[in-house]
Amino acid sequence: VRLGPQAISGGLWRDYQLGGGNVVTGFHTDGSWEMEGDDDKVYYRPVQFLVGGTWITASSV
């Protein structure tokens, strides 16, 4: 099992949700705890697993 390439999502709101198979790896905020606005970002990566020599991205975790 490994984590795939990093992705960044901006323009967050308090109840932001990632799609299935992704894990949060970090946050960037503008200094407030509300996590809302264009300066707030979440860093995430997909979970991948090896099947028959090929890395497959998980559709859910």
Secondary structure, DSSP 8 states (H G I E B T S, - for coil): -EE---EEEEEE-TT----TTEEEEEEE-SS-SS--EEEEEEEEEEEEEEETTEEEE-S--
